[in-house]
Amino acid sequence: MRHGRNRFVNRCLLLFSMASLCLTGYGQPPDIIPESATLLSEYIQKKSVSGSEKAAGEFLANICIEKGLVVQKLVSGEKDYNFAASLYPLSDQLPNIVFLNHIDVVSEGSNVEWKYPPFAGVIAENKVWGRGAIDLKGVAVMQLLAIEKIKKFAGHTRLPYNITLLCVSGEESDNSGIISTVENHFEELNAVVAFGEGGTGVNELSRSNPGQPFYCISVSEKKALWIRLSLGMKTSGHGSVPPHSYANKEMTLALNKLINRSEKINFNETTTSFFKTIGRHEKGLRRLALRHPRFFKPFITRELTRNPLVKSTLANTITITNINTSGLHANQIAQEIEALLDCRLLPETDPQAFIEDIRKTLQNPEIKLTILKETPSAPVSADDIYFRKFRESLEEVYEGSAVLPVMTPAHSDNNFLRQKGVPVYGLTPVLLSREQLLSFHNSNEYITMQQLQDGTKVYEKLLYKLVVN
């Protein structure tokens, strides 16, 4: 009871603070603020950069308890937090529909680039602003409210399925939350399907009809392989007399070879289906080529790989994300240098063969390769009843939209469940603007209140189709 009063007071304070925001130049708050927006605003205020998720996790778990869900704390540490919030206890062992999300967010970066403070959860301009608004706290709010809706609909009727909101830590860093959950609670979870992050709604995929909305459901993802390259060379130290060979020079030459190498374009079943769906909305030669992508591979390769996002779904990629040296001054020759590579591999790629290919490309046996992280390979989630019900739900909420399976170039928690045989379908079920897409892991992340409501409706329809129809 006391906790309920505290939440009432907190909501009043939130509304008061929003009124104050308009006096400080943050804009007029809307007349009617939906629960999804106020809840997300509060959730964003619980700062949860990877490694410090506990406060945010406990906050969301308490909200779930208030809404009548059965909360079970999973493996957690002093700072992280993992929990399952379900219609029924996991011990009942009902077939379980899992809504997967992560509590952690990336850091805010430079505060000066933000229109509103990144962890203030400001509601302004009919939007909720802050780190995690899209990735992925907004999705968690949609999922929770949809589960609450189906719980109220069912009343005292026991449904044939359990429905679980699975909230984990560490997705943005080391996937620690989902790894510990799978290792310690997989059988208990009894998941028959999971819906997590991955694709989103976008337009501009069709050149003939750039306004056509496409909702891209992730059914597979590339394998992440993070590599550290290190090279140490004992040479003279003064920059005024450059030695014939030294660490920075040799690493630069090797990295240049790596950057300039060509990656083979490959069409797998998922990307072929992706192009065929887009082709139905094109005209002329482009329509013909996309409807028969393997036959017109040279044309598609030339036309579509100009887009880095599309190209990343067709080939392995290597990004040099960091270079560090031991040099402290402009006239000091570094004796050691390191470079970090973020490699993303197509599901069919053999990681060991890829690593050996990198060694050959560098053409320097003195450069040491260390694997920092390797995510699991997993089977593609099939076009089954769960995918079809998800597609129907999207098409009903967003009339005239097209739904297609995709392979996402980024990795997430999804593959840890796919690896165990659970089909996982990843989608943030809203149509994101170009501005919002650029805000991922960047400044000025926001989600509109309408998007929150629409995304919640998609999940509501999906649950109704799965457990009631």
Secondary structure in CASP SS format (residue, H / E / C, confidence):
PFRMAT SS
TARGET T0000
AUTHOR 0000-0000-0000
METHOD secondary structure of the structure
MODEL  1
M C 1.00
R H 1.00
H H 1.00
G H 1.00
R H 1.00
N H 1.00
R H 1.00
F H 1.00
V H 1.00
N H 1.00
R H 1.00
C H 1.00
L H 1.00
L H 1.00
L H 1.00
F H 1.00
S H 1.00
M H 1.00
A H 1.00
S H 1.00
L H 1.00
C H 1.00
L H 1.00
T C 1.00
G C 1.00
Y C 1.00
G C 1.00
Q C 1.00
P C 1.00
P C 1.00
D C 1.00
I C 1.00
I C 1.00
P C 1.00
E H 1.00
S H 1.00
A H 1.00
T H 1.00
L H 1.00
L H 1.00
S H 1.00
E H 1.00
Y H 1.00
I H 1.00
Q H 1.00
K C 1.00
K C 1.00
S C 1.00
V E 1.00
S C 1.00
G C 1.00
S C 1.00
E C 1.00
K H 1.00
A H 1.00
A H 1.00
G H 1.00
E H 1.00
F H 1.00
L H 1.00
A H 1.00
N H 1.00
I H 1.00
C H 1.00
I H 1.00
E H 1.00
K C 1.00
G C 1.00
L C 1.00
V E 1.00
V E 1.00
Q E 1.00
K E 1.00
L C 1.00
V C 1.00
S C 1.00
G C 1.00
E C 1.00
K C 1.00
D C 1.00
Y C 1.00
N C 1.00
F E 1.00
A E 1.00
A E 1.00
S E 1.00
L C 1.00
Y C 1.00
P C 1.00
L H 1.00
S H 1.00
D H 1.00
Q C 1.00
L C 1.00
P C 1.00
N E 1.00
I E 1.00
V E 1.00
F E 1.00
L E 1.00
N E 1.00
H E 1.00
I C 1.00
D C 1.00
V E 1.00
V C 1.00
S C 1.00
E C 1.00
G C 1.00
S C 1.00
N H 1.00
V H 1.00
E H 1.00
W C 1.00
K C 1.00
Y C 1.00
P C 1.00
P C 1.00
F C 1.00
A C 1.00
G C 1.00
V C 1.00
I E 1.00
A E 1.00
E C 1.00
N C 1.00
K E 1.00
V E 1.00
W E 1.00
G C 1.00
R C 1.00
G C 1.00
A C 1.00
I C 1.00
D C 1.00
L C 1.00
K H 1.00
G H 1.00
V H 1.00
A H 1.00
V H 1.00
M H 1.00
Q H 1.00
L H 1.00
L H 1.00
A H 1.00
I H 1.00
E H 1.00
K H 1.00
I H 1.00
K H 1.00
K H 1.00
F H 1.00
A H 1.00
G C 1.00
H C 1.00
T C 1.00
R C 1.00
L C 1.00
P C 1.00
Y C 1.00
N E 1.00
I E 1.00
T E 1.00
L E 1.00
L E 1.00
C E 1.00
V E 1.00
S C 1.00
G C 1.00
E C 1.00
E C 1.00
S C 1.00
D C 1.00
N C 1.00
S H 1.00
G H 1.00
I H 1.00
I H 1.00
S H 1.00
T H 1.00
V H 1.00
E H 1.00
N H 1.00
H H 1.00
F H 1.00
E H 1.00
E H 1.00
L H 1.00
N C 1.00
A E 1.00
V E 1.00
V E 1.00
A E 1.00
F E 1.00
G E 1.00
E E 1.00
G E 1.00
G E 1.00
T E 1.00
G E 1.00
V E 1.00
N C 1.00
E C 1.00
L C 1.00
S C 1.00
R C 1.00
S C 1.00
N C 1.00
P C 1.00
G C 1.00
Q C 1.00
P C 1.00
F E 1.00
Y E 1.00
C E 1.00
I E 1.00
S E 1.00
V E 1.00
S E 1.00
E E 1.00
K C 1.00
K E 1.00
A E 1.00
L E 1.00
W E 1.00
I E 1.00
R E 1.00
L E 1.00
S E 1.00
L E 1.00
G E 1.00
M C 1.00
K C 1.00
T C 1.00
S C 1.00
G C 1.00
H E 1.00
G C 1.00
S C 1.00
V C 1.00
P C 1.00
P C 1.00
H C 1.00
S C 1.00
Y C 1.00
A H 1.00
N H 1.00
K H 1.00
E H 1.00
M H 1.00
T H 1.00
L H 1.00
A H 1.00
L H 1.00
N H 1.00
K H 1.00
L H 1.00
I H 1.00
N H 1.00
R C 1.00
S C 1.00
E C 1.00
K C 1.00
I C 1.00
N C 1.00
F C 1.00
N C 1.00
E H 1.00
T H 1.00
T H 1.00
T H 1.00
S H 1.00
F H 1.00
F H 1.00
K H 1.00
T H 1.00
I H 1.00
G H 1.00
R C 1.00
H C 1.00
E C 1.00
K C 1.00
G H 1.00
L H 1.00
R H 1.00
R H 1.00
L H 1.00
A H 1.00
L H 1.00
R H 1.00
H C 1.00
P C 1.00
R C 1.00
F C 1.00
F C 1.00
K H 1.00
P H 1.00
F H 1.00
I H 1.00
T H 1.00
R H 1.00
E H 1.00
L H 1.00
T C 1.00
R C 1.00
N C 1.00
P H 1.00
L H 1.00
V H 1.00
K H 1.00
S H 1.00
T C 1.00
L C 1.00
A C 1.00
N C 1.00
T E 1.00
I E 1.00
T E 1.00
I E 1.00
T E 1.00
N E 1.00
I E 1.00
N E 1.00
T E 1.00
S C 1.00
G C 1.00
L C 1.00
H C 1.00
A C 1.00
N C 1.00
Q E 1.00
I C 1.00
A C 1.00
Q C 1.00
E E 1.00
I E 1.00
E E 1.00
A E 1.00
L E 1.00
L E 1.00
D E 1.00
C E 1.00
R E 1.00
L E 1.00
L C 1.00
P C 1.00
E C 1.00
T C 1.00
D C 1.00
P H 1.00
Q H 1.00
A H 1.00
F H 1.00
I H 1.00
E H 1.00
D H 1.00
I H 1.00
R H 1.00
K H 1.00
T H 1.00
L H 1.00
Q C 1.00
N C 1.00
P C 1.00
E C 1.00
I C 1.00
K E 1.00
L E 1.00
T E 1.00
I E 1.00
L E 1.00
K E 1.00
E E 1.00
T C 1.00
P C 1.00
S C 1.00
A C 1.00
P C 1.00
V C 1.00
S C 1.00
A C 1.00
D C 1.00
D C 1.00
I H 1.00
Y H 1.00
F H 1.00
R H 1.00
K H 1.00
F H 1.00
R H 1.00
E H 1.00
S H 1.00
L H 1.00
E H 1.00
E H 1.00
V H 1.00
Y C 1.00
E C 1.00
G C 1.00
S C 1.00
A E 1.00
V E 1.00
L E 1.00
P E 1.00
V E 1.00
M E 1.00
T E 1.00
P C 1.00
A C 1.00
H C 1.00
S C 1.00
D C 1.00
N H 1.00
N H 1.00
F H 1.00
L H 1.00
R H 1.00
Q C 1.00
K C 1.00
G C 1.00
V C 1.00
P C 1.00
V E 1.00
Y E 1.00
G E 1.00
L E 1.00
T E 1.00
P E 1.00
V E 1.00
L E 1.00
L C 1.00
S C 1.00
R H 1.00
E H 1.00
Q H 1.00
L H 1.00
L H 1.00
S C 1.00
F C 1.00
H C 1.00
N C 1.00
S C 1.00
N C 1.00
E C 1.00
Y E 1.00
I E 1.00
T E 1.00
M H 1.00
Q H 1.00
Q H 1.00
L H 1.00
Q H 1.00
D H 1.00
G H 1.00
T H 1.00
K H 1.00
V H 1.00
Y H 1.00
E H 1.00
K H 1.00
L H 1.00
L H 1.00
Y H 1.00
K H 1.00
L H 1.00
V H 1.00
V C 1.00
N C 1.00
END
